[in-house]
Amino acid sequence: QLQASGGGLVQAGDSLRLSCAASGSSSYVLGWFRQAPEKEREFVAAISGFGATYYADSVKGRFTISRDNGKNTVSLQMTNLKPEDTAIYYCTASSRMATLQVNPAYWGQGTQVTVSS
């Protein structure tokens, strides 16, 4: 089970932090996807149980994913937000990194992020 929180309305250039509480094995790969209006869902970032991270090119250098294995939580720190970052953000989990980046096994409910220009 994945429970995301932290979305909201911000202005371009602002920062926002998303959090997700996960139940299950702390060895699972955790990550984030997003879906903008009238667009397909896209991979944003992922982190393995050992802390290896992967990012979509569109967010590299602006977003940072982290996890707390003790609390089984994953966070997404978003900085220098742009209007094109506006989307519903979903917390995801899979047993393998390759799977998570393409078709995660588990999805949480989404949280809306809106960036105004």
Secondary structure, DSSP 4 states (H G I P E B T S, - for coil): -EEEE--EEEETT--EEEEEEE-S-TTSEEEEEEE-TTS--EEEEEE-TT--EEE-TTTTTTEEEEEETTTTEEEEEE-S--GGG-EEEEEEEESSHHHHHHS-SEE---EEEEEE-
